[in-house]
Amino acid sequence: MGKETSNTVRIRKATVKDVPYIYQIGTLCFSDAWLENTICDDLEKPHSEYFIVEIQNIIVGYSCFWYILDEAQLVNIGVHPDYRRKGIGELLLKEGIAEAIKKKMKTLFLEVRVTNLPAQALYRKYGLKVVSLRKNVYSSPMEDGYIMTCKL
């Protein structure tokens, strides 16, 4: 079941029914958003978990984490532009970290665009540090990405 954080905000694990909403938010957030069938296929993999944030029953954000062996990877966090800067990304990050700890993961890592300063600030708040740079890893536009990691 989902967690109620107030009377109107709820976080829960995503289901296949949520895929169109995840896709829609992804296209608003990312120039290289995953296709609906890619999201659907990924959602059904045993190592993959998606979390959804709803406000008054409207899906406003999602995250995708992969939990493989003893390592958690934050694959995506997407928040609808109308709901940014309201703590939704942080709520999704905290939920994924809590799940990683429950699954006894030892590390968390992610990749983030070098220009995505708000995301980097959030990740640093939770102890992630830049450990390397990947050149030209992003397209549309071409951009470098940082690898960030922390121990759990």
Backbone as a chain_set.jsonl record, in Angstrom:
{"seq": "MGKETSNTVRIRKATVKDVPYIYQIGTLCFSDAWLENTICDDLEKPHSEYFIVEIQNIIVGYSCFWYILDEAQLVNIGVHPDYRRKGIGELLLKEGIAEAIKKKMKTLFLEVRVTNLPAQALYRKYGLKVVSLRKNVYSSPMEDGYIMTCKL", "coords": {"N": [[0.833, -1.189, 0.0], [0.291, 2.366, -0.186], [2.035, 5.226, 1.222], [0.779, 7.727, 3.277], [1.541, 11.066, 3.401], [0.397, 13.381, 4.061], [-2.914, 14.744, 4.195], [-3.378, 14.916, 1.488], [-1.181, 14.131, -0.06], [0.412, 11.334, -1.395], [2.551, 8.519, -1.47], [3.469, 5.727, -3.381], [4.064, 2.379, -4.648], [4.464, 1.943, -8.128], [2.2, 0.733, -10.664], [1.364, -1.2, -13.609], [-0.767, 0.188, -14.684], [-0.077, 2.794, -14.242], [1.776, 3.508, -16.136], [1.214, 5.157, -18.523], [1.065, 7.701, -17.321], [3.545, 7.975, -16.095], [5.094, 7.982, -18.397], [4.104, 10.343, -19.622], [4.904, 12.354, -17.765], [7.639, 11.898, -17.891], [8.205, 12.723, -20.547], [7.813, 15.427, -20.278], [9.888, 16.1, -18.651], [12.342, 15.096, -19.597], [14.458, 15.176, -22.41], [15.148, 12.9, -23.657], [13.278, 10.917, -23.007], [12.017, 7.755, -21.852], [10.211, 5.371, -23.846], [6.745, 4.322, -23.716], [6.461, 1.483, -23.865], [9.012, 0.668, -23.128], [9.164, 1.559, -20.483], [7.112, 0.003, -19.394], [8.115, -2.617, -19.798], [10.428, -2.428, -18.191], [9.335, -1.937, -15.664], [8.276, -4.393, -15.021], [10.434, -5.987, -14.469], [12.308, -7.899, -12.095], [14.263, -6.566, -10.574], [13.666, -3.922, -10.64], [12.048, -1.011, -9.428], [9.39, 1.237, -9.268], [8.283, 4.316, -7.998], [5.516, 6.337, -7.144], [4.238, 9.609, -6.769], [1.315, 11.025, -5.63], [-0.874, 13.765, -5.647], [-3.788, 14.729, -4.306], [-4.956, 12.586, -5.701], [-3.822, 12.895, -8.214], [-1.236, 12.033, -10.34], [1.93, 13.223, -9.898], [4.627, 12.896, -9.899], [7.418, 10.634, -10.313], [9.678, 7.92, -9.643], [12.403, 5.813, -10.572], [14.094, 3.046, -9.498], [16.784, 0.755, -9.505], [17.564, -2.294, -8.032], [20.158, -4.184, -7.539], [22.005, -6.99, -6.748], [24.024, -5.902, -4.258], [23.685, -3.25, -4.641], [22.121, -0.152, -5.184], [20.581, 1.692, -7.745], [19.673, 4.862, -8.715], [17.659, 5.509, -11.27], [15.891, 7.279, -12.568], [14.274, 10.322, -11.699], [11.348, 12.009, -12.0], [9.458, 14.931, -12.034], [6.427, 16.549, -12.453], [6.384, 19.646, -14.173], [4.712, 21.668, -13.041], [4.706, 21.071, -10.376], [7.165, 21.225, -9.248], [9.883, 22.012, -6.968], [8.628, 21.603, -4.565], [9.259, 19.629, -2.843], [8.758, 17.075, -3.79], [10.509, 15.558, -5.405], [12.458, 15.049, -3.477], [10.969, 13.507, -1.653], [10.528, 11.234, -3.236], [13.18, 10.372, -3.591], [13.911, 9.802, -0.918], [12.14, 7.677, -0.375], [13.037, 5.714, -2.17], [15.627, 5.31, -1.168], [15.011, 4.372, 1.401], [13.798, 1.951, 0.714], [15.998, 0.702, -0.461], [17.67, 0.376, 1.76], [16.062, -1.336, 3.271], [16.22, -3.547, 1.621], [18.769, -4.238, 2.052], [20.872, -3.064, 0.609], [24.145, -1.89, -0.158], [25.342, 0.319, -1.335], [24.477, 3.362, -3.063], [24.025, 4.648, -6.258], [24.09, 7.031, -8.963], [23.514, 8.82, -12.031], [23.903, 12.091, -13.239], [23.087, 15.022, -15.064], [25.616, 17.445, -15.725], [24.768, 20.052, -15.658], [22.493, 20.046, -14.132], [21.891, 21.431, -11.541], [20.01, 21.789, -9.339], [19.179, 19.11, -8.834], [21.646, 17.928, -8.206], [22.24, 19.287, -5.821], [20.213, 18.306, -4.144], [20.911, 15.573, -4.09], [23.42, 15.703, -2.876], [22.646, 16.566, -0.36], [21.719, 14.218, 0.701], [23.994, 12.787, 1.063], [25.359, 11.883, -1.191], [28.179, 11.867, -3.349], [30.188, 13.305, -5.942], [31.942, 11.125, -7.996], [33.005, 10.556, -10.441], [33.306, 11.598, -13.902], [31.382, 11.376, -16.792], [31.929, 11.691, -20.106], [30.062, 13.348, -22.598], [27.705, 11.797, -22.277], [25.008, 12.215, -22.287], [22.349, 12.999, -24.576], [20.669, 15.374, -26.715], [20.305, 18.023, -25.218], [23.749, 17.274, -26.186], [25.752, 16.325, -23.525], [27.839, 16.243, -20.591], [27.945, 13.929, -17.82], [27.735, 13.49, -14.285], [28.831, 10.901, -12.13], [27.473, 9.938, -9.17], [27.722, 8.828, -5.797], [27.038, 7.007, -2.747], [27.5, 5.471, 0.459], [25.242, 3.24, 2.009]], "CA": [[0.0, 0.0, 0.0], [1.038, 3.613, -0.218], [2.229, 5.992, 2.448], [0.174, 9.053, 3.294], [2.395, 12.037, 4.077], [-0.555, 14.385, 4.541], [-4.238, 14.36, 3.704], [-3.496, 14.974, 0.037], [0.021, 13.63, -0.733], [0.591, 9.902, -1.158], [3.592, 7.852, -2.255], [3.191, 4.296, -3.49], [4.728, 1.702, -5.759], [3.732, 2.066, -9.39], [1.684, -0.453, -11.339], [1.305, -1.058, -15.067], [-1.774, 1.215, -14.986], [0.55, 4.111, -14.109], [2.771, 3.722, -17.195], [0.966, 6.355, -19.347], [1.352, 8.911, -16.535], [5.007, 8.021, -15.982], [5.57, 8.406, -19.717], [3.755, 11.755, -19.83], [5.799, 13.171, -16.941], [8.977, 11.732, -18.458], [8.369, 13.563, -21.741], [7.886, 16.819, -19.827], [11.12, 16.296, -17.877], [13.56, 14.611, -20.237], [14.462, 15.213, -23.871], [15.362, 11.52, -24.108], [12.397, 10.105, -22.157], [11.749, 6.388, -22.274], [8.923, 5.087, -24.465], [5.83, 3.609, -22.816], [6.748, 0.044, -23.811], [10.259, 0.505, -22.373], [8.797, 1.705, -19.07], [6.317, -1.178, -19.032], [9.045, -3.748, -19.701], [11.307, -2.226, -17.042], [8.523, -2.049, -14.454], [8.015, -5.801, -14.737], [11.674, -6.688, -14.118], [12.353, -8.087, -10.633], [15.203, -5.659, -9.897], [13.244, -2.543, -10.898], [10.881, -0.528, -8.689], [8.959, 2.602, -9.541], [7.46, 4.94, -6.976], [4.633, 7.382, -7.659], [3.664, 10.563, -5.822], [0.024, 11.574, -6.021], [-1.453, 14.858, -4.862], [-5.235, 14.7, -4.554], [-5.167, 11.534, -6.699], [-3.183, 13.228, -9.493], [0.167, 11.624, -10.345], [2.737, 14.418, -10.159], [6.039, 12.555, -9.957], [7.77, 9.218, -10.245], [11.1, 7.575, -9.632], [12.758, 4.442, -10.926], [15.309, 2.541, -8.865], [17.167, -0.633, -9.735], [18.211, -2.91, -6.877], [20.864, -5.342, -8.093], [22.98, -7.511, -5.791], [24.034, -5.052, -3.057], [23.816, -1.877, -5.123], [20.916, 0.521, -5.67], [20.82, 2.747, -8.726], [18.575, 5.761, -9.056], [17.65, 5.604, -12.724], [15.162, 8.493, -12.943], [13.24, 11.005, -10.917], [10.666, 13.001, -12.82], [8.381, 15.655, -11.357], [5.698, 17.432, -13.366], [6.875, 21.023, -13.991], [3.83, 22.468, -12.184], [4.829, 20.633, -8.984], [8.573, 21.249, -8.836], [10.284, 22.861, -5.833], [7.667, 21.375, -3.491], [9.717, 18.489, -2.055], [8.326, 15.796, -4.354], [11.721, 14.817, -5.762], [13.072, 14.586, -2.231], [10.129, 12.421, -1.152], [10.815, 10.061, -4.063], [14.531, 9.924, -3.267], [13.873, 9.195, 0.419], [11.438, 6.394, -0.465], [13.944, 4.771, -2.827], [16.713, 5.001, -0.226], [14.435, 3.514, 2.447], [13.633, 0.62, 0.112], [17.35, 0.149, -0.62], [18.127, -0.052, 3.091], [15.256, -2.513, 3.606], [16.727, -4.652, 0.803], [20.159, -4.436, 2.475], [21.826, -2.551, -0.365], [25.299, -1.266, 0.501], [25.66, 1.607, -1.952], [23.544, 3.98, -3.994], [24.691, 5.494, -7.241], [23.249, 7.637, -9.986], [24.174, 9.687, -13.004], [23.147, 13.336, -13.337], [23.679, 16.011, -15.974], [26.461, 18.414, -15.018], [24.039, 21.32, -15.528], [21.305, 19.885, -13.285], [22.348, 21.84, -10.211], [19.055, 21.483, -8.267], [19.252, 17.682, -8.512], [22.922, 17.681, -7.521], [22.119, 19.788, -4.444], [19.391, 17.333, -3.42], [21.683, 14.35, -3.884], [24.455, 15.997, -1.868], [21.947, 16.629, 0.936], [21.577, 12.837, 1.166], [25.307, 12.176, 1.216], [26.003, 11.453, -2.433], [29.332, 12.666, -3.767], [30.654, 13.07, -7.309], [33.124, 10.261, -8.022], [33.598, 10.557, -11.777], [32.643, 12.344, -14.965], [31.207, 10.667, -18.058], [31.905, 12.674, -21.192], [29.066, 13.239, -23.673], [26.841, 10.653, -22.009], [23.631, 12.606, -22.581], [22.077, 13.603, -25.878], [19.509, 16.283, -26.753], [21.575, 18.276, -25.897], [24.929, 16.52, -25.789], [26.217, 16.867, -22.253], [28.525, 15.341, -19.672], [27.205, 13.541, -16.624], [28.481, 13.076, -13.095], [28.446, 9.725, -11.363], [27.458, 10.252, -7.744], [27.503, 7.622, -5.012], [27.181, 7.062, -1.291], [27.272, 4.229, 1.207], [23.948, 3.228, 2.704]], "C": [[0.87, 1.241, 0.0], [1.167, 4.246, 1.142], [1.58, 7.347, 2.284], [1.115, 9.985, 4.038], [1.591, 13.239, 4.549], [-1.911, 13.926, 4.034], [-4.294, 14.259, 2.186], [-2.302, 14.39, -0.716], [0.21, 12.162, -0.37], [1.724, 9.398, -2.033], [3.305, 6.36, -2.225], [4.028, 3.713, -4.613], [3.832, 1.784, -6.996], [3.247, 0.705, -9.863], [1.676, -0.181, -12.845], [0.288, 0.017, -15.464], [-1.188, 2.626, -14.95], [1.474, 4.465, -15.274], [2.46, 4.939, -18.071], [1.294, 7.663, -18.621], [2.858, 9.084, -16.341], [5.595, 8.522, -17.298], [5.312, 9.897, -19.941], [4.68, 12.669, -19.033], [7.221, 13.089, -17.486], [9.209, 12.618, -19.668], [8.428, 15.046, -21.39], [9.223, 17.138, -19.162], [12.393, 16.034, -18.668], [13.437, 14.662, -21.753], [14.631, 13.816, -24.462], [14.526, 10.544, -23.278], [12.196, 8.713, -22.747], [10.361, 6.29, -22.906], [8.053, 4.294, -23.492], [6.158, 2.123, -22.725], [8.045, -0.242, -23.061], [9.978, 0.589, -20.879], [8.058, 0.461, -18.597], [7.209, -2.402, -18.862], [9.916, -3.629, -18.463], [10.555, -2.429, -15.733], [8.313, -3.504, -14.046], [9.269, -6.599, -14.387], [11.797, -6.783, -12.597], [13.274, -7.119, -9.899], [14.756, -4.201, -9.949], [12.016, -2.191, -10.068], [10.64, 0.933, -9.02], [8.09, 3.067, -8.381], [6.723, 6.117, -7.611], [4.266, 8.308, -6.507], [2.38, 11.1, -6.438], [-0.33, 12.727, -5.087], [-2.916, 14.943, -5.268], [-5.557, 13.778, -5.732], [-4.66, 11.87, -8.097], [-1.714, 12.836, -9.394], [1.011, 12.814, -10.781], [4.229, 14.118, -10.24], [6.247, 11.06, -9.864], [9.278, 9.083, -10.095], [11.243, 6.124, -10.044], [14.081, 4.123, -10.257], [15.527, 1.11, -9.324], [17.92, -1.109, -8.512], [18.847, -4.216, -7.346], [22.005, -5.717, -7.163], [22.947, -6.637, -4.544], [24.108, -3.571, -3.418], [22.47, -1.354, -5.632], [21.331, 1.592, -6.668], [19.548, 3.563, -8.883], [18.655, 5.99, -10.56], [17.017, 6.923, -13.172], [14.348, 9.025, -11.781], [12.654, 12.047, -11.849], [9.516, 13.617, -12.044], [7.739, 16.599, -12.372], [6.132, 18.875, -13.109], [6.013, 21.889, -13.068], [3.999, 22.157, -10.7], [6.273, 20.615, -8.498], [8.782, 22.226, -7.685], [9.281, 22.77, -4.681], [8.04, 20.153, -2.654], [9.34, 17.128, -2.605], [9.52, 14.946, -4.766], [12.406, 14.258, -4.53], [12.282, 13.43, -1.625], [10.401, 11.128, -1.92], [12.2, 9.497, -3.775], [14.547, 9.21, -1.922], [13.214, 7.82, 0.389], [12.332, 5.334, -1.11], [15.103, 4.366, -1.942], [16.203, 4.086, 0.879], [14.256, 2.086, 1.937], [14.989, -0.059, -0.06], [17.883, -0.373, 0.71], [17.372, -1.304, 3.519], [15.759, -3.75, 2.853], [18.204, -4.944, 1.072], [21.183, -4.085, 1.389], [22.95, -1.839, 0.384], [25.645, 0.101, -0.066], [24.496, 2.066, -2.827], [24.372, 4.761, -4.992], [23.684, 5.984, -8.265], [24.126, 8.417, -10.942], [23.291, 10.916, -13.169], [23.858, 14.282, -14.3], [24.491, 17.023, -15.176], [25.744, 19.75, -14.824], [22.82, 21.231, -14.609], [21.674, 20.166, -11.826], [21.322, 21.589, -9.108], [19.091, 20.006, -7.855], [20.54, 17.369, -7.759], [22.863, 18.138, -6.07], [21.296, 18.825, -3.594], [20.199, 16.079, -3.114], [22.783, 14.56, -2.847], [23.851, 16.044, -0.468], [21.81, 15.234, 1.543], [22.892, 12.066, 1.131], [25.974, 11.688, -0.046], [27.104, 12.425, -2.811], [29.688, 12.313, -5.21], [31.922, 12.233, -7.244], [33.76, 10.19, -9.403], [32.726, 11.354, -12.739], [32.553, 11.446, -16.189], [31.028, 11.71, -19.149], [30.804, 12.33, -22.204], [28.104, 12.065, -23.499], [25.37, 10.952, -22.319], [23.533, 13.154, -23.997], [20.877, 14.534, -25.727], [19.391, 17.175, -25.536], [22.694, 17.373, -25.375], [25.495, 17.162, -24.532], [26.923, 15.788, -21.445], [27.614, 15.015, -18.49], [28.15, 13.181, -15.499], [27.932, 11.748, -12.596], [28.559, 10.133, -9.903], [27.141, 8.97, -6.984], [27.59, 7.922, -3.525], [26.982, 5.667, -0.721], [25.922, 4.343, 1.904], [24.09, 2.62, 4.089]], "O": [[2.084, 1.144, 0.174], [0.495, 3.853, 2.095], [1.794, 8.036, 1.287], [1.456, 9.722, 5.192], [2.074, 14.029, 5.36], [-2.032, 12.825, 3.497], [-5.171, 13.583, 1.648], [-2.406, 14.171, -1.923], [0.175, 11.79, 0.803], [1.849, 9.793, -3.191], [2.946, 5.8, -1.189], [4.618, 4.434, -5.417], [2.607, 1.703, -6.905], [3.808, -0.333, -9.511], [1.95, 0.935, -13.288], [0.469, 0.687, -16.481], [-1.737, 3.545, -15.557], [1.909, 5.611, -15.385], [3.378, 5.711, -18.348], [1.751, 8.621, -19.244], [3.379, 10.197, -16.413], [6.481, 9.377, -17.31], [6.195, 10.624, -20.395], [5.186, 13.655, -19.568], [7.927, 14.096, -17.538], [10.282, 13.204, -19.812], [9.026, 15.834, -22.122], [9.641, 18.295, -19.112], [13.413, 16.681, -18.433], [12.426, 14.239, -22.314], [14.299, 13.579, -25.623], [15.004, 9.477, -22.894], [12.205, 8.52, -23.963], [9.451, 7.035, -22.544], [8.56, 3.671, -22.559], [6.139, 1.554, -21.634], [8.168, -1.288, -22.423], [10.493, -0.212, -20.099], [8.346, -0.07, -17.525], [7.071, -3.141, -17.887], [10.125, -4.614, -17.756], [11.084, -3.029, -14.797], [8.188, -3.808, -12.86], [9.169, -7.776, -14.04], [11.429, -5.846, -11.889], [13.078, -6.877, -8.708], [15.404, -3.336, -9.36], [11.06, -2.964, -10.003], [11.562, 1.749, -9.046], [7.272, 2.313, -7.853], [7.244, 6.795, -8.496], [4.012, 7.848, -5.395], [2.349, 11.557, -7.58], [-0.102, 12.654, -3.879], [-3.239, 15.198, -6.429], [-6.319, 14.133, -6.631], [-5.027, 11.202, -9.063], [-1.021, 13.257, -8.468], [0.842, 13.346, -11.878], [5.015, 14.99, -10.61], [5.379, 10.317, -9.404], [10.039, 10.006, -10.382], [10.327, 5.317, -9.885], [15.067, 4.84, -10.429], [14.576, 0.351, -9.509], [18.808, -0.42, -8.01], [18.163, -5.224, -7.527], [22.856, -4.893, -6.83], [21.942, -6.626, -3.834], [24.535, -2.744, -2.613], [21.777, -2.019, -6.403], [22.311, 2.307, -6.459], [18.477, 3.018, -9.15], [19.606, 6.593, -11.056], [17.546, 7.602, -14.052], [13.802, 8.262, -10.984], [13.376, 12.867, -12.416], [8.695, 12.905, -11.465], [8.429, 17.351, -13.06], [6.238, 19.29, -11.955], [6.544, 22.761, -12.379], [3.494, 22.893, -9.854], [6.566, 20.048, -7.446], [7.981, 23.133, -7.457], [9.102, 23.722, -3.921], [7.237, 19.687, -1.845], [9.579, 16.115, -1.947], [9.543, 13.743, -4.505], [12.882, 13.123, -4.538], [12.875, 12.47, -1.134], [10.494, 10.055, -1.325], [12.377, 8.28, -3.72], [15.131, 8.134, -1.796], [13.679, 6.896, 1.056], [12.378, 4.193, -0.651], [15.523, 3.209, -1.958], [16.882, 3.131, 1.257], [14.535, 1.127, 2.656], [15.114, -1.261, 0.17], [18.48, -1.449, 0.766], [17.967, -2.231, 4.067], [15.727, -4.861, 3.382], [18.812, -5.786, 0.411], [22.225, -4.73, 1.271], [22.722, -1.253, 1.443], [26.182, 0.95, 0.645], [23.66, 1.274, -3.262], [25.314, 5.458, -4.616], [22.591, 5.437, -8.414], [25.311, 8.641, -10.697], [22.067, 10.799, -13.233], [25.087, 14.331, -14.34], [24.097, 17.412, -14.076], [26.085, 20.503, -13.911], [22.18, 22.247, -14.339], [21.756, 19.257, -11.0], [21.722, 21.201, -8.01], [19.039, 19.69, -6.667], [20.52, 16.624, -6.78], [23.376, 17.457, -5.183], [21.647, 18.559, -2.445], [20.168, 15.581, -1.988], [23.042, 13.676, -2.029], [24.479, 15.608, 0.497], [21.787, 15.089, 2.765], [22.898, 10.836, 1.167], [27.067, 11.124, 0.022], [26.985, 13.636, -2.622], [29.513, 11.175, -5.645], [32.865, 12.577, -6.532], [34.924, 9.809, -9.531], [31.59, 11.723, -12.438], [33.541, 10.825, -16.579], [30.093, 12.509, -19.116], [30.644, 11.177, -22.605], [27.735, 11.414, -24.477], [24.588, 10.039, -22.583], [24.494, 13.696, -24.543], [20.161, 14.481, -24.727], [18.378, 17.067, -24.845], [22.604, 16.795, -24.291], [25.693, 18.375, -24.471], [26.651, 14.596, -21.587], [26.651, 15.727, -18.205], [29.23, 12.637, -15.727], [26.726, 11.504, -12.634], [29.602, 10.609, -9.455], [26.383, 8.128, -7.465], [28.135, 8.942, -3.104], [26.372, 4.801, -1.348], [25.523, 5.425, 2.334], [23.108, 2.523, 4.825]]}, "num_chains": 1, "name": "protein.A"}
